[in-house]
Amino acid sequence: MANKTKDYLAKVRKKTGFSDYKISQEYDINQSNLSKYKSGKAALSEMHAWLFADILGVNPAQVVANTKLEHAKLTNNKSKVKFWQEQIEKLSNGSESIKINIAQINPIVGDLNNNAQTIINLAREAYESGAHLLVFPELALIGYPPEDLLLREGFIDQVESSVEHIRAQLPQDISILFGAPSRVKGCLYNSAYLIQQGHVRTYHKQLLPNYGVFDEKRYFEPGTDSFVFECQQVKIGVVICEDAWESAPVAAVVNQGAQTVISLNASPFQLGKHSQRIKTIGQRASENKISFVYVNAVGGQDELVFDGGSFVMDASGNVTHQLPFFQSLTHALDQPILQDSNEQIEKTIYDALVLSTKDYIQKNGVFNGAVIGLSGGIDSALTLAIAVDALGAEHVQAIMMPYEYTSSMSLEDAKAQASSMKVDYHEVNIHSMVDSFNAQLSPLFAGTDADTTEENLQARIRGTLLMAVSNKSGKIVLTTGNKSEMAVGYATLYGDMSGGFAPLKDIAKTMVYRLANYRNSIEYVIPGRVIDREPSAELAPNQVDQDSLPPYEELDAILELFVEQKQSIDHIVKQGFNKDTVKRISNMVLNNEYKRRQSAPGPKVSKNAFGKERRYPMTSKFQP
């Protein structure tokens, strides 16, 4: 807050929009006195101090005490200087407690203008509500992860311009804390920016994660200094994400007098991650006897989805505020909120898939909806439900493409689900197309028996049709394959793998069934027969998946050990699985890396998702 006469006058001028002459006339202040106030040669009289306090809506005793101190200093009256300093300290100790707001936002990577405007708008709203401090997530200005945008010439120049724009647009009496990169002497840092009373200060993240989906050491230098600032007479320490997972950075700000710690985060979702956050931050809070504010981003970004779930802990490690998951919102910490953080697994995963699908399509701004090949099977049925919940039925199209092996049950169930979900539905029979392809290929295939080549042809014709509809309609093709199938290569390259986004890419087949049942518990939209029947690709007579794969319960258990936990064949066999089966499945996983490398991106929900996180060579002779 302002504490000198000329500052109070400037604030009155700004709030009223009056010129000095108008202020003089409106409030009956002598022009000579007003001139002295403006130049700092005189302190406000007690009457004018009360008047200005009333105009500004602040405590008049605070204004009177500040201007009395100012007058004592101007007249070099040391005893009065000491007296009024003591009165100001007493007033400060009894001043209004700090009001902190959390902004759990969903920024778009690289969209600096709109992200900056979001920060400005929310800061103005927080100021109007009486907040003193508004906190945003890690790299909120540019989105996370920015990847090689950070290496683009001119990108950091734009960041610096955006920070200045935010500073210039902020109300003077609110402090904000947000994440953005900063450049210092040619080095780039992952930083927290504090804008307070028109001044900008930065803290640089000290611990840079370089594992899993993180590669921050590729872009940033680690910071070395701790950061503590004061707001409403409260000393606040700042850390960024990974900093809080180790003891030293938090202990350092506490040693510098921090009374509470704020952590800015862009922590992506995976199963069990939030409980890890609670456990880790609980340790930091209790070992330092300090309250902790954890602010996390929300939203889908390519293969990552951020779940929000920001929270506050007291000095004993108890959660006092728990914000919702997968929702953008701002919340004032003087208002109680304790969202259930123990939601059922199926709901949590389903919400993650819906948000990531929605954000991938809408943030790119290229597609006006989604098109899905609806087969009558469980995977496409669940994908359709996710698409409708993400985009709305009016933006989703379903196409059934039957062939001679397509059962009447599949046709009936696909049509029933499309009708119940009110999506645009079409059937395109592919008999003549398959026959034409087979006729043209017969001279090349002479003397050979029918095999998976003819089966894959059906899938590739369907993929071609879906891509044609996508081109014509502007809708993205959502592929429907699940993680179990992608793991063992039970998918057709350039066939059912054709598409732009794969919502189920990190979802095991057994979880697909659980998610379908969860969605039906909200509203019955997936026909029961789709869930209950034996899974089949329907590419050959009487075909079921178990003709070439172990039962999915067994397959998924083996894949959990081999893919998620990276265990050896010997270890897996010791868990009670058949050795030949384990060897066959592990070889299928390793031999189909080339397929997965060409697959559509999909949201990560596990601790080892195919894609950005799991980086295996396509050409390899490794034997597990």
N, C-alpha and C positions, 0 to 999 in steps of 0.2 A: 504493500500500500504506500501511497504518497505520504511523506512526513515533513515536507517543507511547504511554506506558504505558496511559492510559485508553482509547486506541483499540484497543490489543492486547487489553485486558480485554473491551471491547465485542464484539470479534470472537470471542473465546473463548466469551463468553456466548451469542452468536448461533449459533455452530457446535455447541456442546454442548447448547444448550437449558437449561442449568443456571442457577439463580439464583446471586447472589453467595454466599449461605450454602452452597449445594450445592457451588460451586467451592471454597470454603474447606475444606469437609469432604473433598471428593473428592481434592483435590490438596495437602492439609495446608499451607494458607496461613493465617497468623494473620489473624483478622478485622480487627485494627487496621491491619495492613499493607495488607490488601485495601481498606479504606476510604480509605487514603491514595493507593493506586493509582487508585482510582475518581475521586477528587477532583483528581488531578494534583499532589498535594503531595509525592509521592515517585515515584521511578523504579523500575522492576523491578530486583530483585536479579539477579545473574548467573544464579543457579540457576533463578529463576522465569522469566527471559528464555528460557533453554534449554527449560524446561518448556512455556511458551506457544508457542515456535517448533515444538516437536514436535506439540502439539495442532493447530496451524494448518497444519502441513505446509510451513513456509517455512524459509529458510536461517537457522539460529540465530545465525550470526555477524552477520547483518544486524540481527536483533532486539537482540542484545547491544550492538552499536555504537550503534544508535539510542537505546537506554535509557541507555547510558553518556554519550552526548552530552546527553541530557535531564538527567541527574544533574549533569553539569558546569555546565549552564546554571542549574540550581536553586541550586547552591552558588557560582555566579559565579566559577568557576575557568577563567579565560580560556585558559590554556595547554592545559588538558585539552579545552576546547571546540574549539580549533584542531586538536588531535591527533585527536579522534574525528571531526571533520568530514573530515579527510584520509583516515581509515580508511574512512569511509562512501563517499567518492568512489572509493577504490580498489575497494571491493566493488561499487559501481555499475558501474564500468568492466568488471568481470569478471562482471557479472550475466547472467542468462539472456537470450538474444537474443529480440527481439520475435516473437511468433507471431500472424500475421494470418490470419483466415478470411474468405473471400468468400461472401456469401449471394446467389446468383443466383436471385431469387425471382420468382414470377408473381402479383403483387397484383391484386385486383379493384378497379376504380375505385369510390370512394365507400364501400367496405366497411371502414370504419375499425376496427370492433371485431375482425374476423377478421384484418385486416392487422396490427393492433397485437399480437394474440395470436401471430401467426406470428413477429413480431420478437422478442417475449419468449421464446417457446419455443426459437427458434434461438439466442438469446443464452445461455440456460441451458445448452443442449447444448454450445455453444462453450466456455463457462466450465468445464464438467465435463471437456472434452477438453484443457484447459490453454491455450486461446487467450487472448491479451491484448486483441485488437481484432477486432471483427466489423464488416464493411462491407456495407451494403445499397445498392440502386440509388437513383437520383433519384426523388423523390416516392414512395418505397416505401410510406409510410403511407397515401396516398390513391389511388395508382395514377396512371398517365399515359396519355393526357392527361385531366385532370379537366374541362376546358372550363368551361362556365358554372356548374358546381357551385361554383366559387370565388366566384361572385357571389351565391350563395344566403345569405339571412340565417340566421345560426346555424351555418353550415358550419365556419367558422374556429374558432368556440367549441368545436365537437366535436373539431376537430384539436388544439386546446390541451389539452383534457381527456384526449385519447388520449396525447399526449406525456407528460403528468404521470403517467398510468397506467403507461406503459412505464418511466418513471424510477423509480417506486416499486417496480416488480416486478423490476428488474434485480439480479443479483448485484453486490456492491460492487466486486469485483476484476476486472471486465471492462469495457472501453470499447466503445461501439458508435457507429457513424456511419450515419445514415440520412437520406433525403430526405423533406421535408414543407414545406408552406407555413408562413410565419411572418408575424405581423402586428406591426408596430412603428410606433407613433404614427400609426395610420390608413393606413399603407402596407403593401402585401402583397408578400412576397418569395418566390421559389423558393429554399428554403434547405436546407442540410445541418445536421442536429442532431448534436452530439457530446454523449453522456451518459457522464460519467467521474466515478467516485467520488461519485455522487449529485448531481453538478452538471450543468447544461445550458448549453451554449454553441452559438451558431449562426453559420454563414457564409451570406451571401446571394450567389446567382449574379449575376455581373457582366454577362455577355453573353447577351442574350435573343434567341433565334432568332425570326424573323418572316417566314419564307418556306416554300414547300412546304406541308407539313402543320402547320407550327408557327405559332402566333400568341400567343406568350408576352407580347408587349408589350400585348396586350389586357387582361392580368390583373396582371402583376407590374411592380414597379419594379426597376431594376438596382441591385445592390449596388455599393459603392465600396471596401470594405476587404478586404484579404487575410486569410487565416486559417491559422495554424500552431499545432499543439498537440504536446505531448510524451507519448509512451507508451513505457515501458521504456527511458528515456533516448534515445529516437529522436525527432527532430523531423520531424513529418509535415505537409506542406502539403495543403490541400483545395481542389479545384475541382469545378465541376459542368458536365458535358457540354460545351456550346458554349464554355465558358471555355478548354478545352484545345485548341480549334481555332485559337486565336490565341496568339501568343507572350507577350504582356504578363502575363496572369494567372499563368501558370506561372513566368515569370521573377521576378515579385513575391514569390512564396512562397519561391523559392530564395534570393532576396536577404535574406529574413528568417530564413534558416538551415535551411530544410527539407532533410532528407536523403533523403526520398522524397516522391512526390506521389501522392495518391489522387484519382481522378475518379469521381464518382457519375453514372451515365448512365441515361437512358431513350431509347435510340437505336433507332428503328424500322428494320426490315429493308427493304432493297431490293437488287437485284442489284448486286454490286460494292461494297457499303457497307463490309463488313468490311475489305477490302483498303485502303479509304480510311482507316479508323480506324487500322490498323496503320501506314500511311505517316505519318499526321499525328502520332500519339503517338510514333512513332519519332523524328520531328524534334524534338519537345519533349524527349524523353529525352536524345538525343545532344547537342543544342545547350546543354542545361543540365547535362549529365553527372550525371544523376540517375535513379534507378529510378522506375518508374511502375506503379501498380496501377489498372487500368481495370475497373470493375464495372458490368455492364449488366443491365437487366431482361429478362425473357422472358415471352412469352405473347401471346395475341390480345386486341385491344381494338377492337371495331367494325371499321373498315377498316384498322387498323394491326396489324402483328404484330411483336413484339420477339423478336430471335433469340438473346439472351444472348451467348455467345461471349466472356465476360469473359477478360481476359488480364493478364499481368504482363510488364514489360520491364525489362531491366537498363539501366545507364547508357550503354551503347553502342547501345541501340535494338534489342537482340536479344530475341525473345520467349522467356521462360523458363517460363511457364505459359500454356497455352491451354485454357480450359474448353470443354465441348461446346456445341453450338448447339441451340436449341429444347428445352432441358431445364432444369427447376428443380433446383437442387442447391446444397449448401454444400461448400466445399473449403478445406482448410487449406494454406496456402502453403508449409509445411515438407514437403509431400508433392509429388513431381513429377507433373505432368500436362501432356501436350502432344497435345491432340486435333488431328487433321488439319484445318487451316483451308482446305484446297484441295479440298474435296469437289466432285464433279461438279455442274454447274449444276442438272441435273434433280433430283437428290436434295435439294439445298438448297431449291429451289422447292417440291417436293412436300411436304417436311417443314413448310414454312411454311404451305401450304394446309391440311394436316391439323390443325396446331395451331390455326390461326385458326378453322377450322370447329368444332373441338371446343370451344374457349373461348367462341365466340359463343353456342353453344347451351347449354353447361353453366353459364357464368357468369350468363346471364340467368335461368336457373332457371324458365323458363316452359314450355319444351318438353321432352318425354320422348324425343325422337328426331327422325328426319328421314324425309320421304317424297319420292320422286323420280319424275318421269315418265321411264321408261326407254324410249327410242325405238328402240334397236338401232343408234344412231349413236355416234360417237366421243366427243362432248361429255358425253352422259348416262352413257356407260360410265365415263369418267374420274371424273365427279362421284360416281357410285355407289362406286367404289373409294375415293375420298377419304373419303366419309361412313362407310363401313365401318371404315376404318383409324382414323378419328377417334372413332367412337362405339361400335363393335362391331356385328356383324351383327344381333344381337337387337334393336337399337334403330333399324334401318333398314327401310323398306318401299319396294318398287319396284312401279310400276304401268305396265303397257303398255296404251296406248289406241289400238288399230289402227282404220284407216279403209280405204277401198277402194284408196288409193294406197300403203298400207303393204305393203312387200314381204315375202314369206315369209322371206327372209334376215334381215330386221330382227326378225321374230317369233322365229325360231329363235335368233338371237344374243342377244337380250334375255333369253330364257328360260335360255339356257345360262349367261350371266354371273350371273344371279340365283341359279341353282342352285349354281354354283361358289363364290359368295360367301356362300351359305347365308342369304339374306335372304328376308323375307316377300314373295311375288311374286303379283301378280294381273293378269289381263287384263280390261279393260273396253272392249267394242266400242262405238264411237261412231256407227256407221252411222245408227241410228234417230234419234239426237239431231241429227245434221247434217241429215238429211232433214226432220225436224220444223222446224228453224230455217229451212231453205230454203223450205219450204212456206209458213210464216207470213210470210216476207219477200218472196215472189214478187210480190204486188201492188205492193209498194213499189219493187221492182227491175224492174218490167215495162219492156220496151223497151231494156234494157241488156245488155251482154255480161258473161259471167263474167270476173272478174279476181282481183286479190289479195284482194278483199273475201271471196270464198268460201274462199280459202286461209286467211285470218286467222280466219275463223269456226271452222275446225277447231281451230286453236291455242287460241282463246278457250274453246271447249268443254272442251278438255283442262285448261286453266288452272282453270276453274270446278270440274271434278271433283277436281283435286288440292287446291284450297283447301277443298272440302267434306270431303275425307278428313282434312286438317289440322285443321279445326274439330272433327271427331268424335274423332280419335285423340289430339290434343295434340302431333302431330309437326309440325315446321316444314317447309315446302316449300323445297327447295333448287333454285334455278333453275340451268339448265345452259348458258346462253349464255356465249360467250367474248368476249374483248376485240375481236377483229377484227369479229365480228358487231355488237357494241354500237357500235363506232366508226361503221359505215356504216348503222346502223339496220336490219340484217338480223335483226330480231326483232319479235315481235308484242306491242304494248302491251296489257296485260290478258290476254295469252295465255301464250306460253312465258316472258314476263317476269314472270308472277305468282309470287310467292314471297317468302320472308323473308331469304334469304342467297344470295349468288352466288359460290361458290368460284372459278370461272374468270373472274370479271369483268375481271381484269387479266392474263389469259393469252392471248397471241396464238394463232391457230389452229395455226400451225406448231409452237409449243411444246406445244400439246395433244397432238399426235402424239408428240413426244419424251417427254412425261411418261407417256403410255400405254405406250410401249415400256419406259421405266424401271420402271414398276410391274410389268409382265410379267416383267422380268428378276429381280425378287424372287420372284414367284409368278405363274404364268400364270393370270390371272383375266379378262382382256379378250380375247374371241375374236379371232383374227388377222384374220378377214374384216372386223371392225369397223374395224380400223386400215388395212387395205389398200384397201377399197372407196372409190369416189368419194363425197364428202360430199353429202348431200341432205336437204332438209327434208321430203321426201315429202308435199308438200301438193298436188301436181299430177302428171299422168301423165308418167313418165320424167324427172322433174325432177332436176337436179343444181345445186349451188351455183354452178358456173361458168357457168350460163346467164345469170346476172345480175351476177356478180362476176368480176374477174380471177382467175387462179390464186392460191391463197393465198400462195405464196412471193412473188409480185409484190405482192399486196395488202399483206402484212405489211411488206414492205420500204418501200413508200410510206407506210404508217401510221407506221412507225418514224421516218421523216424529218418527217412532218407533225405528228404528235401528240407523240411523245417529244421530238424535237429542235426542234419549232416552226419548221421551215424553210418558206420561201416556195415557191410553185409553180415559179417560175423556177429556184430552186436545185435542187429535186427533179428537174425536167426535165433539168437539166445533168448529173444523175447517170446519165442514160441511159434515163429512163422516157418513155413516150409522153405528150405534152402533154394530149391529150384525156382520156386515162385519169386522169392526175393531177388535172385540173380536176374531172372527174366524182366521183372519190373524195373530194377535199377538200370539195366541195359537199355530198356525202352526210354527211360528218362534221359539218359545221357545221349542216346542216338537221335533224339528229336529236338536237340537244342537249336538246330537250324530252322525248324518250324517256328519255335517260340520267338526266335529273333525277328521273324517276319510277321508276328501276330500284332493285332491291334492293342493299344494300351488299355489298361483297366485298373480300377482302384485297388490299392494295397490295403488289406485288412489283417494279414498275418505277419509274423515276425520274419518271414523270408518269402517274399512275393516274387514271382517271375517278372522280369523286366528290369527296371532301374536298379533294384536292390541286389538281384542275383546275377552275377556276371561270370558266366562260364564260357570257355572257348567252344566254338562250333566244331572245330577240328581238334580232336584229342584222342589219345590212346589210353587215357587214364582208366584203371580198373579199381573200383572201390573195394 
